[in-house]
Amino acid sequence: MMPLSHIRVLDLTRVRSGPTCVRQLADWGADVIKIEATDEVDTGKGLGGERHGPDFQHVHRNKRGITLNLKAPEGRAAFLRMVGKADVVVENFRPDVKTRLGIDYDALAKVNPRIVYGSISGFGQDGPYAKRPGFDQIAQGMGGLMSVTGLPGQGPVRAGIPVADLTAGLYCALGIMVALLERERTGKGRWVHVSLLEAMVAMMDFQATRWTMKGEVPKQAGNDHPTTIPTGLFRTSDGVVNIAGGGGEMWKRIVSVLGIEEEAKDPELATDKLRSANRAKTNAVIQAKLETRTSAEWVSAFNEAGVPCGPVYSMDQVFADEQVKHLGLEMPVEHPQLGTINLVRAPMQISGVDCARNPTPERGEHTDAVLAEFGFSADEVAALRAAKAI
């Protein structure tokens, strides 16, 4: 039995942040029911790419799928009936939409006081920006990430993955798990809500607290670490490597591996503080030696000396790496139409249980079966279909 097989989730999410949240539950066995609008209501926009494409298959795996028109009175009534037997509802509408539909937390808690309600928005559930549309790149800019990403003087740069979307989903999933744990003690659910902006500011972590505690405004540092020297990207004879070697002891090891004892006698490189103040000179001394050997040779030499060092991979190289293969991060899933597809498994490993491996459902694939499980008779299902509520 999977760890979360006793948890039933009604999933109203679209695009990425919400589905990322729900996937954390679905991967570990929660009975997730993906609710999509009916054909008459749904325009098909904003779903996260083609249904059989990599993105959609990745974010919506391990769910069952039904269609339900929440704008129809019959559809809303059916949804509320399902809420009575559910544990979690997750949505990422704009804050006012759920209230307009009559499916906000207060409405659902009256039906089921034990319900845990997860919401993800762009800017929060209230405040001056609450009704603005949210998008990952906007949150990257407003949360400070773009200001510290890229080469010095380059100007703001977007990160290569949707950091705000992904972290908002992860934070929401964590909050849902906290609420579920508390419910075991109190018997009551909670409203858990997070926004892309909140998640992005939180992910700025030490860069954010450099400002809140010391009044420092972090700048772009390119491939160098903003505070730890020497940590950065260096050229070799056949490519590049990352080296992370801050601190006095690591510096001694770097000096030994590179054989730069004479260069290290320079008074401007004598301490961590001086090496930080003279970053360009420190990096230049290291760079001059690194260009004499291959990336593989330096990665081996530095790691043997206990200095963190690694290659810089493209995605094909990532999945060709022997450690990535050993960890089994490429996860085969059998799809009834696509055959065997390879997704990326959940990164955590829990002893004695594997990540679930069920394909993303087709639109409305399980509508009749799921409604029957919730106590709807065949006649009631037929009536819902006649009313275009499913």
N, C-alpha and C positions, 0 to 999 in steps of 0.2 A: 504494500500500500504506500502511495506517495505521501510525503509529509503534509501537503495541504489538500489532500483529497476530500477532507470534510468541509472545505470552504467553498461556497457557491458564489460566483461573481457575475454580476450583470454588467457587461462592457458596452458603454455608449461612445467609446473613444474613436478618434480619427487621426489621420496624419502620423505623427511620430511621438510626441511627448506622452500622450495618454496611452497609446499602445505599448510604449516602452515600459510604462508603469505596470500595466496588466500582464505583460509578458513575464515579469518577475514572479508573479503568482502562478501563471499558467505553466511555466517551465517546471514547477515543483508540484504539479498535480492538482491545483485548484480547478474546480469545474467551472470553467469560464464560458459564458454564453455571450457571443458577440452579437449585438443587436444592431442591425442596419435598417435604414429606412426602406420602404417599399419602392419598387421601380417608379411608381407614379410621383413620388416625392423626391427621391434622390437624383441629383443631377450627375452624380458620378465624379464630381470634382473634389479635389483635396483628400483623396483616399490614401495617398502615399504611393502613387505609381500604378502601373498595370497589375491587375490582380494576380497574374501568374508570373510577375516579375520578381527579381531578387528582393527588393525592398518590402513589398507587401507580404511575400511569403515569410520573410524574416520576422517582421514585427507582429504578425497575427497568428503565428503558429500555436499549436496546442489549445485551440479553442473549438467550440461548436458554434454554428452560425444560424441565426434566425432573422427574419425580416419583421419589422413592426413599425407602424405609422403612429408616432407619438402625437401627431397633430390631430388625429382623429379621436373623438371621445372614446370610441371602442378600443382603440389602440392604447390610449393612456390608461384606461380602466384595466386592460389586460396587463400592462406593465406594473401597475400598482399591485395587482394580484400576485404577480411574480415576486415583487419586492417583499411580500409577506413571508416568502420562503427562502429569501436570499440572505447572504451574510455581508456582501460588499457590492456597492455600485460605484463605478468610476466614470467620470465624464470630463471632457475638456472643451465644452462650449464656452462662448463668451459668457461672462457672469450673469447677464440679464436673461439669457436664452432659457436656462433651466427654470427660472421663476415664471417666465411667460408660458412655458409648457406645463407648469404645475408639477414639476418633478424635482424641485429643490430639496435640500436636506430636511428642512422643517416639515415639508409635505410628506416625505417618505418616512421620517421618524414617527409620524402619527400612525402610519400603517404598521411599521416595524421598529420599535424603539431600539432593537439590537443592531440595526443596520449601521455599517461603517461606510461613509460616503466620501469618496476621494474626488477632488476637483483640481484641475490644472488650468490656469489662465495665463494670459500674457503678462499682466501687471498687478494682479491681486484681485480680490473679490470686492474691494471698495477703494475709495480714493480717487484722485483727479484723473488717473489714467485707466480706471477699471474697465471702461467700455471700449478702449482701443483694441484693435486687432493685434494679436501677438504673433511674432515670427522669430525664429531662432536668431537670424542675423541682426535683427533690431535689438534683441536682448544682449547679444555679444557686444554690440556697440555701446549700449546704455549701461551695461554691467562692468565695463572697463576692460574686457578681454582684448578687444581689437586695439586698444591703446598701447598694450604691452607686447603684442604679437608682431613679428616682423623685424627687419633690420633697423638699426638706429637711423633715424632721420627719414625712413621710408614712408612714413605715414601709416594710418591704421590699416590693419590686415585682418581679414576674417580667418578664423581657425578652419582647418580642413574637414572637420566633422561638426555636426550640429550640437555643440557642447551644451547649450542652454536647454534644448529639447530633451536630450538624453539625461542630463542631471536632474531636471525637473521631474522626469518620469521615475528616476531612481529614488529621489527624495520622497516623492508621493508614495511609492511602494513601501518605503521604510516607515513612513508615517502610518500607513494602513496596518502594517504588521504591529506597530506599537499600539494602535487602537484596538486591534483584535486581541492582543495580550491583555490589555486593560479590561476588555469586555469579559474575559474569563473571571475577573474578580468582581466587576460591578454589574454585569448583565446588560449594560447599556452601550450603545454605539457612540461614535463621534463623527464630526465633520472634519476631515483632513484636507487642507487646501494649500497649494503651493503655486507659485507663478514662475514663469521663465526668468523674470527679472530677479526675483529672490534667489532662485537657484544659481543664476549666473554670478551674482554678487557673492554668494556663499562660496562658490567655487574659486573665486579670486583669492581666498584663503590668506596666505602670508602677504601677498601683494596688497590685499585690502587692509590688513592690520598694520602694514607699514604706514598707511595713511592714518587710520583711526587711532593708533597709539603714538606715532612719532611725527606725524605731519609730513611724511615723505610721499611725493607723487612718483610712483614707479614709471620708468621710461622703457622704451623698446631696448632690448639687449640682444636681439637676433638669436643666434644659436648658442650664445654664452648664457650661463646661469646669471640671473640678475644680481646675486649677492655672493655666490660661492665660487672661488677662483682656485685652480683652473677647472672649469666645467664647461664643455662646449664641443663644437664640431671642428674636426681637423682633417686636412687633406693628407692622404697617404700616396704611395707611388701608383696605386691603381684605383683610388676612390676616396672615401671619407670614413672616419670613425667618430663615435661619441666617446668622450672621456669625462668621467665625473670624479675629480680628485681633490676636493677641497679639504683644507686642514693640514697642519704641519706634518703629521705622519704620512699622509697620502703624498704630500709633496716630496718627501724623502724617497718614497717608493718610485714615484714618477722619474725623479732624477736618476735613480739607480737603473731603471729599465732603459731609459733613453741614453744613459751614459753622458749626462750633461753636468757632471760635478763641477767643472771649471766655470761654466756659464752660470751655475747656481750660486757661485760666490759673489756675484754682483750684489752690492749692498741694497740695490732697489728691489731685490727679490728675496731678501733675508727673512721676512715674516709674512704671515697671512695678510696683515693690514697693508704692508708695502706691495705685495703682489697684486692685491685688489686695486690699489691706487695706480699701479703700473701694469694694468691688465694687458695692454697692447704689447709691451715688452715681454711679459710672461708668456703670452700666447705665441709670440714670434720665436722665442727660444725653443718652445716645444715643437712648433710647426716645422722648423728647419730640420729637425731630426726625423720627424714622422714621414717625411717625403722620401726617405731612403729605403723604406720597406713596404710590403703590401698590407692591406687592411687585415687580412686573416692572420698574418704574422704578429701584428701589433695587438690584435684582440687576444690572441693566445698569450703573448708575453705579459701584457698588463694584468689579465685575469689570474695568471699564475702568481703574480706578485701581489694579488689582492686589491688591485685598482679596478673599479668598475669601468668596463669598456665594452663597446659593442658596435656592430655594423649598423648601417642605415639602409633599411630594406624598402623596396617597392612591394606591393601586396602579393605578387606572385612569389617573391623571395620570402616573404613572411611565412607563407604556408608550405614552403619547401624546407624551412629550417628544421633541423632534427629535434630540437626541443619542442617546437610547436606541434610537430607530428607526434612526438611522445605524449604530449598533453591531450591530444585528440580534440583540438579546438575546431577542426572542420568536422561537422556532424552530419552524417547522411540521414535523410528523411525520405520515406517512401510516399510519393504523391500519386493519387489514382490516375491523373492525367499526364503529369510531367515525368513520371518515373522517379528514379532516385535523384534527389536534389541535395546539394551540400549547403548547409547553413552553418552558422557559428554558434557553438553551444554556450550556455551560461558559464561565466568565468569561475564561479565558485564551485568547489567540489565538496560534497557532503558524503561522508562515509556511508556505504551501504545502499546508496540510492543514486540513480542516474537521472539526468535531465530528461524530461519527457520529449518524445520525438514524433509528434503527430502533425500532419500537414495543416496548413491554413484551410479553413472550410470554404466551400463555394458559397455564393450568396444565398442565404436562406436554406442551406442544405439540411438543417436539422429542425426546421420550424415545427413540423407536426410532432416529431418525437419529443422535443423539449417541452412544448405546451402540454402534451399528455403527461409528462412527468410532473408538471406543476398543477395537475388536476383538471385540465380542460378536457371536456368530452369531445367526441368526434363532431357532434352537432355544434358545439360552441366554436370549434376551430373552423368549421364550415361557415358559420355566421360571421366570424371575423374576416374570413376570406371574401365573403360576399360584400362586406362593408368596406373592403379594400384597406382593412386595418393590418393585414399581414400579406 
